């Protein structure tokens, strides 16, 4: 996503910004799956709680980074087209 949004900025490419923005949904799905998996693992084996907690923090950080990339993609799309994602997709 970061590579896509960087390329979209360099080349003023609204389509690529839109692709980076759309990829956030997949990242959110992966995060939700990983979150549930780690919770189940930690609840079954309490010795995994410390490591699982660290992995949850890492996963949340990556998910949040994806949200920031999405914000940047939205700004690039607006800069190039003059339209926000909300207006362009409705």
N, CA, C and O atoms as a MOPAC input file, in Angstrom:
PM7 MOZYME 1SCF
protein

 N      0.82600 1    -1.19200 1     0.00000 1
 C      0.00000 1     0.00000 1     0.00000 1
 C      0.86800 1     1.25300 1     0.00000 1
 O      0.58300 1     2.21800 1    -0.70900 1
 N      1.92800 1     1.22700 1     0.80000 1
 C      2.80000 1     2.39400 1     0.88000 1
 C      3.49900 1     2.63000 1    -0.45300 1
 O      3.62900 1     3.77100 1    -0.89600 1
 N      3.94600 1     1.55700 1    -1.09100 1
 C      4.58100 1     1.69800 1    -2.41000 1
 C      3.59400 1     2.26000 1    -3.43000 1
 O      3.94000 1     3.13000 1    -4.23100 1
 N      2.36200 1     1.75300 1    -3.39100 1
 C      1.34700 1     2.22800 1    -4.33000 1
 C      1.04700 1     3.70200 1    -4.12900 1
 O      0.94300 1     4.45700 1    -5.09600 1
 N      0.90700 1     4.11200 1    -2.88200 1
 C      0.55800 1     5.50700 1    -2.62900 1
 C      1.74300 1     6.42500 1    -2.95300 1
 O      1.54900 1     7.55800 1    -3.39400 1
 N      2.94900 1     5.94100 1    -2.73700 1
 C      4.13800 1     6.72600 1    -3.10100 1
 C      4.20600 1     6.90500 1    -4.61100 1
 O      4.44500 1     8.00800 1    -5.10300 1
 N      3.99400 1     5.81800 1    -5.33900 1
 C      3.98100 1     5.89500 1    -6.80300 1
 C      2.85400 1     6.80200 1    -7.29900 1
 O      3.03600 1     7.56900 1    -8.24400 1
 N      1.69100 1     6.70800 1    -6.65700 1
 C      0.57100 1     7.54600 1    -7.09300 1
 C      0.88400 1     9.02100 1    -6.88900 1
 O      0.46200 1     9.86300 1    -7.68200 1
 N      1.62000 1     9.33400 1    -5.83400 1
 C      2.00300 1    10.73400 1    -5.60100 1
 C      3.04000 1    11.18600 1    -6.62600 1
 O      2.91300 1    12.25500 1    -7.22300 1
 N      4.05500 1    10.36900 1    -6.82000 1
 C      5.13100 1    10.73000 1    -7.76200 1
 C      4.57700 1    10.96000 1    -9.16200 1
 O      4.96100 1    11.91700 1    -9.83600 1
 N      3.68000 1    10.08800 1    -9.59700 1
 C      3.16400 1    10.15000 1   -10.96500 1
 C      1.79900 1    10.84200 1   -11.07100 1
 O      1.20000 1    10.88400 1   -12.14500 1
 N      1.31000 1    11.38800 1    -9.93600 1
 C      0.00400 1    12.06300 1    -9.92900 1
 C     -1.06600 1    11.15900 1   -10.53900 1
 O     -1.82100 1    11.57100 1   -11.42100 1
 N     -1.11400 1     9.91000 1   -10.04700 1
 C     -1.98600 1     8.88100 1   -10.59400 1
 C     -3.12900 1     8.59900 1    -9.62300 1
 O     -2.94000 1     7.93600 1    -8.60300 1
 N     -4.31000 1     9.10600 1    -9.94900 1
 C     -5.47200 1     8.94000 1    -9.07400 1
 C     -5.92500 1     7.48500 1    -9.01100 1
 O     -6.38200 1     7.02500 1    -7.96500 1
 N     -5.80300 1     6.75200 1   -10.12700 1
 C     -6.20600 1     5.34200 1   -10.14100 1
 C     -5.38600 1     4.52000 1    -9.14800 1
 O     -5.93200 1     3.68700 1    -8.42400 1
 N     -4.09400 1     4.75400 1    -9.11900 1
 C     -3.22600 1     4.01700 1    -8.20100 1
 C     -3.51900 1     4.39900 1    -6.75500 1
 O     -3.45400 1     3.55000 1    -5.86600 1
 N     -3.83600 1     5.64900 1    -6.51400 1
 C     -4.23900 1     6.06500 1    -5.16500 1
 C     -5.51400 1     5.34100 1    -4.75500 1
 O     -5.66000 1     4.94000 1    -3.60000 1
 N     -6.42900 1     5.17500 1    -5.69000 1
 C     -7.68000 1     4.47500 1    -5.42700 1
 C     -7.42700 1     3.00300 1    -5.10000 1
 O     -8.09200 1     2.44400 1    -4.22800 1
 N     -6.48500 1     2.37800 1    -5.78300 1
 C     -6.13100 1     0.97500 1    -5.51500 1
 C     -5.55700 1     0.85000 1    -4.10600 1
 O     -5.92700 1    -0.05600 1    -3.36000 1
 N     -4.65900 1     1.75400 1    -3.74600 1
 C     -4.06900 1     1.73100 1    -2.39700 1
 C     -5.16400 1     1.90400 1    -1.34900 1
 O     -5.15400 1     1.23000 1    -0.31900 1
 N     -6.09200 1     2.79500 1    -1.60700 1
 C     -7.19900 1     3.03400 1    -0.67800 1
 C     -8.06600 1     1.78300 1    -0.53700 1
 O     -8.45900 1     1.42100 1     0.57200 1
 N     -8.36100 1     1.12500 1    -1.65500 1
 C     -9.20900 1    -0.07000 1    -1.63400 1
 C     -8.53300 1    -1.23200 1    -0.90800 1
 O     -9.22000 1    -2.06700 1    -0.32000 1
 N     -7.21400 1    -1.30100 1    -0.93800 1
 C     -6.48800 1    -2.38200 1    -0.27200 1
 C     -6.62300 1    -2.33300 1     1.24200 1
 O     -6.33400 1    -3.32400 1     1.91300 1
 N     -7.05100 1    -1.21500 1     1.79100 1
 C     -7.19700 1    -1.10800 1     3.24300 1
 C     -8.24600 1    -2.08000 1     3.77100 1
 O     -8.11500 1    -2.57500 1     4.89000 1
 N     -9.26900 1    -2.35700 1     2.99900 1
 C    -10.31300 1    -3.30000 1     3.43700 1
 C     -9.72100 1    -4.68700 1     3.64700 1
 O    -10.06500 1    -5.37000 1     4.61100 1
 N     -8.83600 1    -5.10600 1     2.75300 1
 C     -8.18000 1    -6.40700 1     2.90300 1
 C     -7.28500 1    -6.41800 1     4.14600 1
 O     -7.25900 1    -7.39900 1     4.89000 1
 N     -6.56500 1    -5.33900 1     4.36000 1
 C     -5.71200 1    -5.24900 1     5.54900 1
 C     -6.54600 1    -5.32500 1     6.82500 1
 O     -6.15000 1    -5.98600 1     7.78400 1
 N     -7.68200 1    -4.66200 1     6.84200 1
 C     -8.57600 1    -4.71700 1     8.00900 1
 C     -9.08600 1    -6.13400 1     8.25200 1
 O     -9.20300 1    -6.56400 1     9.40000 1
 N     -9.38700 1    -6.85800 1     7.18000 1
 C     -9.85300 1    -8.24300 1     7.29900 1
 C     -8.76500 1    -9.13600 1     7.86700 1
 O     -9.03100 1    -9.96400 1     8.73900 1
 N     -7.55300 1    -8.97700 1     7.38400 1
 C     -6.42600 1    -9.76700 1     7.88700 1
 C     -6.18400 1    -9.45400 1     9.36000 1
 O     -5.93400 1   -10.36000 1    10.15500 1
 N     -6.25500 1    -8.18300 1     9.72300 1
 C     -6.05600 1    -7.80000 1    11.12800 1
 C     -7.12700 1    -8.43500 1    12.01800 1
 O     -6.80600 1    -8.97300 1    13.07800 1
 N     -8.38000 1    -8.38000 1    11.60600 1
 C     -9.46900 1    -8.95400 1    12.40700 1
 C     -9.27800 1   -10.45900 1    12.58600 1
 O     -9.50200 1   -10.99200 1    13.67300 1
 N     -8.86700 1   -11.13900 1    11.52400 1
 C     -8.61900 1   -12.58100 1    11.60200 1
 C     -7.46600 1   -12.87000 1    12.56500 1
 O     -7.57500 1   -13.74100 1    13.42800 1
 N     -6.37300 1   -12.14100 1    12.41200 1
 C     -5.21200 1   -12.34400 1    13.28100 1
 C     -5.54900 1   -12.04500 1    14.73100 1
 O     -5.09800 1   -12.75700 1    15.62900 1
 N     -6.32800 1   -11.01200 1    14.97100 1
 C     -6.73100 1   -10.65200 1    16.32400 1
 C     -7.48100 1   -11.81700 1    16.98300 1
 O     -7.16800 1   -12.21100 1    18.10600 1
 N     -8.47000 1   -12.35800 1    16.27300 1
 C     -9.25300 1   -13.47800 1    16.81200 1
 C     -8.38100 1   -14.71300 1    17.02500 1
 O     -8.51500 1   -15.39800 1    18.03900 1
 N     -7.50000 1   -14.99700 1    16.08900 1
 C     -6.60600 1   -16.14600 1    16.19700 1
 C     -5.69100 1   -16.02500 1    17.41200 1
 O     -5.51000 1   -16.98700 1    18.15800 1
 N     -5.12500 1   -14.85900 1    17.60300 1
 C     -4.23000 1   -14.65100 1    18.74900 1
 C     -4.98900 1   -14.73500 1    20.06700 1
 O     -4.48000 1   -15.29300 1    21.03900 1
 N     -6.18700 1   -14.19400 1    20.10800 1
 C     -6.98600 1   -14.29400 1    21.33500 1
 C     -7.30600 1   -15.74700 1    21.67600 1
 O     -7.20600 1   -16.15800 1    22.83200 1
 N     -7.68700 1   -16.51400 1    20.67100 1
 C     -7.97500 1   -17.93500 1    20.91100 1
 C     -6.72600 1   -18.66600 1    21.39700 1
 O     -6.79300 1   -19.46700 1    22.33000 1
 N     -5.60500 1   -18.39100 1    20.77100 1
 C     -4.35100 1   -19.04100 1    21.15800 1
 C     -3.96400 1   -18.68400 1    22.58100 1
 O     -3.55900 1   -19.54900 1    23.35700 1
 N     -4.08900 1   -17.40500 1    22.92400 1
 C     -3.71900 1   -16.97000 1    24.27600 1
 C     -4.66700 1   -17.52600 1    25.32500 1
 O     -4.25000 1   -17.79900 1    26.45100 1
 N     -5.93300 1   -17.69800 1    24.97600 1
 C     -6.87700 1   -18.22000 1    25.96200 1
 C     -6.66500 1   -19.71300 1    26.21300 1
 O     -6.95500 1   -20.20700 1    27.30200 1
 N     -6.16300 1   -20.43000 1    25.21200 1
 C     -5.91200 1   -21.86800 1    25.36800 1
 C     -4.59200 1   -22.16100 1    26.06900 1
 O     -4.48600 1   -23.10900 1    26.84700 1
 N     -3.59900 1   -21.34800 1    25.78800 1
 C     -2.26600 1   -21.57200 1    26.35600 1
 C     -1.78700 1   -20.26000 1    26.97500 1
 O     -1.29000 1   -19.37300 1    26.27900 1
 N     -1.94400 1   -20.15500 1    28.27800 1
 C     -1.62900 1   -18.89500 1    28.95500 1
 C     -0.15000 1   -18.53400 1    28.87100 1
 O      0.21200 1   -17.37100 1    29.05000 1
 N      0.69400 1   -19.49900 1    28.60700 1
 C      2.12700 1   -19.17200 1    28.47100 1
 C      2.38800 1   -18.32900 1    27.21100 1
 O      3.46300 1   -17.74800 1    27.06500 1
 N      1.40800 1   -18.26600 1    26.31000 1
 C      1.54400 1   -17.48500 1    25.07600 1
 C      1.05200 1   -16.04800 1    25.21500 1
 O      1.10800 1   -15.28500 1    24.25000 1
 N      0.57500 1   -15.66800 1    26.38400 1
 C     -0.03900 1   -14.34600 1    26.54100 1
 C      0.96200 1   -13.22100 1    26.28700 1
 O      0.63700 1   -12.26800 1    25.57900 1
 N      2.14800 1   -13.30500 1    26.83600 1
 C      3.12500 1   -12.22500 1    26.65300 1
 C      3.48900 1   -12.04700 1    25.17700 1
 O      3.46700 1   -10.93200 1    24.65500 1
 N      3.82100 1   -13.15200 1    24.51300 1
 C      4.16800 1   -13.06500 1    23.09400 1
 C      2.96100 1   -12.66000 1    22.25000 1
 O      3.08600 1   -11.86200 1    21.32100 1
 N      1.80000 1   -13.21000 1    22.57500 1
 C      0.59100 1   -12.87200 1    21.83300 1
 C      0.23700 1   -11.40400 1    21.95500 1
 O     -0.19900 1   -10.77700 1    20.99000 1
 N      0.42500 1   -10.86300 1    23.14300 1
 C      0.15000 1    -9.44300 1    23.35400 1
 C      1.07400 1    -8.58000 1    22.50100 1
 O      0.63500 1    -7.59900 1    21.90000 1
 N      2.34100 1    -8.94400 1    22.44800 1
 C      3.27800 1    -8.19800 1    21.61300 1
 C      2.88300 1    -8.27800 1    20.14100 1
 O      2.94900 1    -7.28300 1    19.41900 1
 N      2.47600 1    -9.46100 1    19.70400 1
 C      2.03100 1    -9.61400 1    18.31800 1
 C      0.77100 1    -8.79300 1    18.04100 1
 O      0.61700 1    -8.24500 1    16.94900 1
 N     -0.12400 1    -8.70400 1    19.01700 1
 C     -1.31400 1    -7.86500 1    18.84800 1
 C     -0.93700 1    -6.39800 1    18.68500 1
 O     -1.51200 1    -5.69600 1    17.85400 1
 N      0.03600 1    -5.93000 1    19.48400 1
 C      0.48400 1    -4.53900 1    19.35700 1
 C      1.10300 1    -4.29200 1    17.98400 1
 O      0.86100 1    -3.25500 1    17.36600 1
 N      1.90100 1    -5.24500 1    17.51100 1
 C      2.52300 1    -5.10000 1    16.19100 1
 C      1.45800 1    -5.07400 1    15.10900 1
 O      1.48400 1    -4.22100 1    14.22100 1
 N      0.51600 1    -6.01500 1    15.18600 1
 C     -0.55300 1    -6.07900 1    14.18100 1
 C     -1.37200 1    -4.79500 1    14.17800 1
 O     -1.71900 1    -4.28100 1    13.11400 1
 N     -1.68200 1    -4.27500 1    15.35900 1
 C     -2.45200 1    -3.02600 1    15.44400 1
 C     -1.67400 1    -1.86700 1    14.84500 1
 O     -2.24400 1    -1.01300 1    14.16700 1
 N     -0.36600 1    -1.84000 1    15.09700 1
 C      0.46400 1    -0.78500 1    14.51200 1
 C      0.46400 1    -0.83600 1    12.99500 1
 O      0.38900 1     0.19900 1    12.33300 1
 N      0.54700 1    -2.04400 1    12.44400 1
 C      0.51900 1    -2.19000 1    10.98500 1
 C     -0.85200 1    -1.81200 1    10.41800 1
 O     -0.94400 1    -1.17800 1     9.36600 1
 N     -1.90100 1    -2.20300 1    11.11700 1
 C     -3.24300 1    -1.83700 1    10.67700 1
 C     -3.41400 1    -0.31800 1    10.70100 1
 O     -4.00900 1     0.26300 1     9.79400 1
 N     -2.89400 1     0.30500 1    11.73000 1
 C     -2.99000 1     1.76800 1    11.85400 1
 C     -2.15900 1     2.45600 1    10.77600 1
 O     -2.56400 1     3.48400 1    10.23300 1
 N     -0.99700 1     1.88600 1    10.46800 1
 C     -0.17700 1     2.43400 1     9.38100 1
 C     -0.95200 1     2.37700 1     8.06800 1
 O     -0.88000 1     3.30100 1     7.25800 1
 N     -1.69500 1     1.28700 1     7.86300 1
 C     -2.53700 1     1.17800 1     6.67200 1
 C     -3.59500 1     2.26400 1     6.62900 1
 O     -3.91500 1     2.78400 1     5.55900 1
 N     -4.13900 1     2.60700 1     7.78700 1
 C     -5.11900 1     3.69700 1     7.85100 1
 C     -4.48300 1     5.03200 1     7.46300 1
 O     -5.10800 1     5.84900 1     6.78500 1
 N     -3.24800 1     5.24800 1     7.89100 1
 C     -2.55100 1     6.48400 1     7.51800 1
 C     -2.28200 1     6.52200 1     6.01300 1
 O     -2.43800 1     7.56400 1     5.37700 1
 N     -1.87800 1     5.38200 1     5.44800 1
 C     -1.64500 1     5.31200 1     4.00200 1
 C     -2.94800 1     5.59800 1     3.26000 1
 O     -2.94300 1     6.27500 1     2.23200 1
 N     -4.05200 1     5.09000 1     3.77500 1
 C     -5.35800 1     5.35800 1     3.17500 1
 C     -5.67600 1     6.84900 1     3.20100 1
 O     -6.18800 1     7.39800 1     2.22500 1
 N     -5.37100 1     7.50100 1     4.31900 1
 C     -5.59100 1     8.95200 1     4.40500 1
 C     -4.76500 1     9.68900 1     3.35500 1
 O     -5.24900 1    10.62800 1     2.72400 1
 N     -3.52900 1     9.26300 1     3.17300 1
 C     -2.65600 1     9.89000 1     2.17100 1
 C     -3.21800 1     9.64300 1     0.77000 1
 O     -3.24500 1    10.54800 1    -0.06300 1
 N     -3.66900 1     8.40300 1     0.51900 1
 C     -4.25400 1     8.08000 1    -0.79400 1
 C     -5.45500 1     8.97400 1    -1.08400 1
 O     -5.62200 1     9.44700 1    -2.20800 1
 N     -6.28900 1     9.20500 1    -0.07500 1
 C     -7.44700 1    10.08700 1    -0.25600 1
 C     -7.00900 1    11.50000 1    -0.62100 1
 O     -7.61100 1    12.13700 1    -1.48600 1
 N     -5.97100 1    11.98500 1     0.03400 1
 C     -5.48000 1    13.33500 1    -0.26500 1
 C     -4.90100 1    13.42300 1    -1.67800 1
 O     -5.09000 1    14.42400 1    -2.36900 1
 N     -4.19900 1    12.38100 1    -2.09900 1
 C     -3.64100 1    12.36400 1    -3.45700 1
 C     -4.77000 1    12.33500 1    -4.48300 1
 O     -4.72800 1    13.05300 1    -5.48200 1
 N     -5.77000 1    11.50800 1    -4.23400 1
 C     -6.90700 1    11.43100 1    -5.15000 1
 C     -7.57300 1    12.80000 1    -5.28500 1
 O     -7.88700 1    13.23800 1    -6.39100 1
 N     -7.78400 1    13.46600 1    -4.16200 1
 C     -8.38500 1    14.80100 1    -4.17500 1
 C     -7.49200 1    15.78800 1    -4.91700 1
 O     -7.97600 1    16.59900 1    -5.70800 1
 N     -6.19100 1    15.71800 1    -4.66000 1
 C     -5.24800 1    16.63100 1    -5.29500 1
 C     -5.26700 1    16.46900 1    -6.82500 1
 O     -5.24200 1    17.45900 1    -7.55600 1
 N     -5.31200 1    15.22100 1    -7.29800 1
 C     -5.23600 1    14.95000 1    -8.73000 1
 C     -6.56900 1    15.20600 1    -9.42900 1
 O     -6.59800 1    15.78900 1   -10.51300 1
 N     -7.67900 1    14.77300 1    -8.81300 1
 C     -8.97200 1    14.83700 1    -9.50200 1
 C     -9.83600 1    16.02600 1    -9.10200 1
 O    -10.70200 1    16.45400 1    -9.86400 1
 N     -9.60000 1    16.55400 1    -7.91400 1
 C    -10.46300 1    17.60400 1    -7.41700 1
 C    -11.70900 1    17.07000 1    -6.72500 1
 O    -12.54800 1    17.84200 1    -6.26100 1
 N    -11.82700 1    15.72800 1    -6.65600 1
 C    -12.97200 1    15.08200 1    -6.01700 1
 C    -12.50300 1    14.24400 1    -4.83800 1
 O    -11.41200 1    13.67500 1    -4.87000 1
 N    -13.32400 1    14.16700 1    -3.79900 1
 C    -13.01900 1    13.27500 1    -2.69100 1
 C    -13.46800 1    11.85800 1    -3.05400 1
 O    -14.27900 1    11.68000 1    -3.96400 1
 N    -12.95400 1    10.86300 1    -2.35900 1
 C    -13.37600 1     9.48000 1    -2.58600 1
 C    -14.87600 1     9.34200 1    -2.41400 1
 O    -15.52100 1     8.62800 1    -3.18200 1
 N    -15.43900 1    10.00400 1    -1.43000 1
 C    -16.86400 1     9.87700 1    -1.15500 1
 C    -17.69000 1    10.30300 1    -2.36500 1
 O    -18.66400 1     9.64000 1    -2.72200 1
 N    -17.30400 1    11.39500 1    -2.98700 1
 C    -18.05300 1    11.86600 1    -4.17500 1
 C    -17.76300 1    11.00300 1    -5.38100 1
 O    -18.64300 1    10.77700 1    -6.21100 1
 N    -16.51200 1    10.50800 1    -5.48900 1
 C    -16.12800 1     9.73900 1    -6.66800 1
 C    -16.73600 1     8.33800 1    -6.65900 1
 O    -16.97300 1     7.76100 1    -7.72100 1
 N    -16.98900 1     7.78800 1    -5.47200 1
 C    -17.49900 1     6.42100 1    -5.40400 1
 C    -19.01500 1     6.34300 1    -5.27800 1
 O    -19.57400 1     5.24900 1    -5.35200 1
 N    -19.69100 1     7.45900 1    -5.09200 1
 C    -21.16100 1     7.39900 1    -4.94000 1
 C    -21.85400 1     7.74800 1    -6.23200 1
 O    -23.08300 1     7.75000 1    -6.29200 1

